[in-house]
Amino acid sequence: MASQVPITSTPLPGIGTQYTLKTQGGRALSIVAARDGRRSLAIFEIDDPDACGPGVRLTPAEAAALAELLTED
């Protein structure tokens, strides 16, 4: 996962891995990559990670489609 934006990864035993990207605007995007292939997306404030907004659970196909939309020029 090469990137100029720092991304942290945290193992979640029995679940998968959480990846967190901190934005310049003071927010954090969190993706939980589950072992079964599903992905969950959540957004929260860097200073208060417990105050997470609504999340979205994505199937592998939905995650791939979102990634494609985010990387298109």
Backbone as CSV, one residue per row, in Angstrom:
resi,resn,N_x,N_y,N_z,CA_x,CA_y,CA_z,C_x,C_y,C_z
1,MET,0.838,-1.176,0.000,0.000,0.000,0.000,0.886,1.244,0.000
2,ALA,1.442,1.621,-1.134,2.315,2.785,-1.239,1.473,4.051,-1.239
3,SER,1.879,5.023,-0.442,1.106,6.245,-0.332,1.941,7.343,0.290
4,GLN,1.657,8.588,-0.068,2.297,9.718,0.578,1.513,10.135,1.813
5,VAL,0.348,9.590,2.003,-0.492,9.868,3.158,-0.251,8.772,4.189
6,PRO,0.067,9.154,5.442,0.319,8.120,6.450,-0.939,7.307,6.756
7,ILE,-0.780,6.016,6.742,-1.866,5.094,7.068,-1.360,4.159,8.152
8,THR,-2.118,4.064,9.247,-1.745,3.135,10.307,-2.575,1.869,10.164
9,SER,-2.013,0.756,10.579,-2.760,-0.503,10.563,-2.739,-1.100,11.960
10,THR,-3.887,-1.633,12.353,-4.047,-2.232,13.670,-4.686,-3.602,13.502
11,PRO,-3.997,-4.673,13.935,-4.610,-5.995,13.858,-5.816,-6.079,14.797
12,LEU,-6.882,-6.683,14.321,-8.071,-6.921,15.131,-8.250,-8.435,15.230
13,PRO,-7.738,-9.052,16.297,-7.767,-10.511,16.413,-9.169,-11.085,16.187
14,GLY,-9.241,-12.077,15.328,-10.493,-12.748,15.021,-11.374,-11.998,14.038
15,ILE,-10.986,-10.777,13.669,-11.805,-9.957,12.773,-11.077,-9.657,11.477
16,GLY,-9.885,-9.064,11.593,-9.119,-8.654,10.412,-8.150,-7.553,10.781
17,THR,-8.108,-6.498,9.978,-7.186,-5.386,10.202,-7.918,-4.069,10.015
18,GLN,-7.618,-3.104,10.897,-8.162,-1.758,10.761,-7.075,-0.860,10.191
19,TYR,-7.412,-0.133,9.120,-6.510,0.837,8.509,-7.096,2.225,8.750
20,THR,-6.258,3.155,9.202,-6.737,4.503,9.495,-5.898,5.529,8.750
21,LEU,-6.578,6.409,8.037,-5.959,7.500,7.296,-6.414,8.800,7.948
22,LYS,-5.463,9.622,8.381,-5.803,10.902,9.004,-5.734,11.999,7.951
23,THR,-6.807,12.799,7.865,-6.876,13.860,6.864,-6.321,15.168,7.415
24,GLN,-5.977,16.076,6.507,-5.502,17.397,6.916,-6.596,18.191,7.605
25,GLY,-7.843,17.840,7.358,-8.979,18.540,7.957,-9.312,18.103,9.367
26,GLY,-8.515,17.202,9.947,-8.746,16.779,11.322,-9.690,15.608,11.484
27,ARG,-9.950,14.920,10.414,-10.803,13.733,10.478,-9.973,12.501,10.211
28,ALA,-10.545,11.368,10.500,-9.882,10.100,10.218,-10.862,9.194,9.489
29,LEU,-10.370,8.526,8.460,-11.141,7.516,7.743,-10.620,6.169,8.193
30,SER,-11.512,5.317,8.605,-11.122,4.000,9.085,-11.768,2.936,8.209
31,ILE,-10.950,2.015,7.746,-11.438,0.867,6.984,-11.099,-0.379,7.789
32,VAL,-12.098,-1.187,8.089,-11.843,-2.484,8.703,-11.945,-3.522,7.596
33,ALA,-10.826,-4.181,7.336,-10.766,-5.244,6.335,-10.969,-6.567,7.063
34,ALA,-12.172,-7.107,6.959,-12.497,-8.355,7.646,-11.880,-9.539,6.919
35,ARG,-11.652,-10.595,7.663,-11.039,-11.794,7.077,-11.929,-12.442,6.027
36,ASP,-13.247,-12.198,6.087,-14.154,-12.806,5.106,-14.274,-11.981,3.820
37,GLY,-13.488,-10.888,3.709,-13.481,-10.085,2.496,-14.299,-8.809,2.578
38,ARG,-15.199,-8.717,3.555,-16.002,-7.502,3.679,-15.148,-6.348,4.180
39,ARG,-15.590,-5.145,3.884,-14.926,-3.933,4.339,-15.958,-3.046,5.009
40,SER,-15.546,-2.357,6.066,-16.405,-1.379,6.725,-15.679,-0.047,6.727
41,LEU,-16.406,1.011,6.415,-15.855,2.362,6.346,-16.496,3.202,7.435
42,ALA,-15.675,3.932,8.205,-16.184,4.831,9.239,-15.375,6.121,9.206
43,ILE,-15.996,7.210,9.646,-15.335,8.509,9.712,-15.467,9.019,11.136
44,PHE,-14.363,9.553,11.687,-14.421,10.097,13.041,-13.437,11.241,13.180
45,GLU,-13.579,11.997,14.271,-12.668,13.095,14.569,-11.393,12.517,15.165
46,ILE,-10.233,13.029,14.745,-8.955,12.520,15.246,-8.870,12.670,16.757
47,ASP,-9.359,13.807,17.287,-9.264,14.066,18.722,-10.245,13.253,19.553
48,ASP,-11.265,12.659,18.925,-12.269,11.896,19.663,-12.705,10.676,18.859
49,PRO,-11.858,9.641,18.806,-12.189,8.469,17.990,-13.417,7.705,18.471
50,ASP,-13.855,7.949,19.717,-15.057,7.277,20.209,-16.329,7.896,19.638
51,ALA,-16.226,9.100,19.098,-17.381,9.788,18.520,-17.444,9.506,17.023
52,CYS,-17.582,8.264,16.689,-17.613,7.828,15.294,-19.000,8.063,14.711
53,GLY,-19.026,8.570,13.491,-20.293,8.755,12.796,-20.789,7.427,12.243
54,PRO,-21.870,7.471,11.487,-22.392,6.238,10.896,-21.354,5.577,9.993
55,GLY,-21.311,4.279,10.015,-20.388,3.526,9.176,-21.123,2.859,8.030
56,VAL,-20.355,2.332,7.102,-20.916,1.637,5.946,-20.177,0.321,5.780
57,ARG,-20.916,-0.780,5.687,-20.315,-2.085,5.419,-20.411,-2.350,3.928
58,LEU,-19.282,-2.744,3.320,-19.209,-2.970,1.878,-18.839,-4.412,1.566
59,THR,-19.450,-4.958,0.522,-19.026,-6.264,0.023,-17.714,-6.066,-0.731
60,PRO,-16.983,-7.149,-1.039,-15.760,-6.990,-1.823,-16.003,-6.262,-3.152
61,ALA,-17.097,-6.560,-3.832,-17.394,-5.904,-5.111,-17.682,-4.418,-4.914
62,GLU,-18.410,-4.080,-3.849,-18.705,-2.677,-3.567,-17.430,-1.916,-3.210
63,ALA,-16.554,-2.539,-2.424,-15.283,-1.907,-2.055,-14.425,-1.660,-3.296
64,ALA,-14.400,-2.621,-4.208,-13.625,-2.462,-5.443,-14.201,-1.337,-6.300
65,ALA,-15.528,-1.255,-6.382,-16.163,-0.193,-7.163,-15.869,1.176,-6.554
66,LEU,-15.914,1.284,-5.232,-15.605,2.543,-4.561,-14.153,2.939,-4.797
67,ALA,-13.244,1.982,-4.685,-11.821,2.259,-4.929,-11.613,2.765,-6.353
68,GLU,-12.317,2.177,-7.300,-12.195,2.607,-8.694,-12.687,4.042,-8.860
69,LEU,-13.806,4.373,-8.223,-14.327,5.736,-8.306,-13.373,6.742,-7.679
70,LEU,-12.741,6.373,-6.584,-11.837,7.281,-5.884,-10.524,7.487,-6.623
71,THR,-10.149,6.563,-7.495,-8.860,6.667,-8.172,-8.971,7.080,-9.635
72,GLU,-10.188,7.236,-10.157,-10.348,7.673,-11.543,-9.946,9.128,-11.678
73,ASP,-9.372,9.467,-12.834,-8.993,10.865,-13.097,-10.115,11.618,-13.750
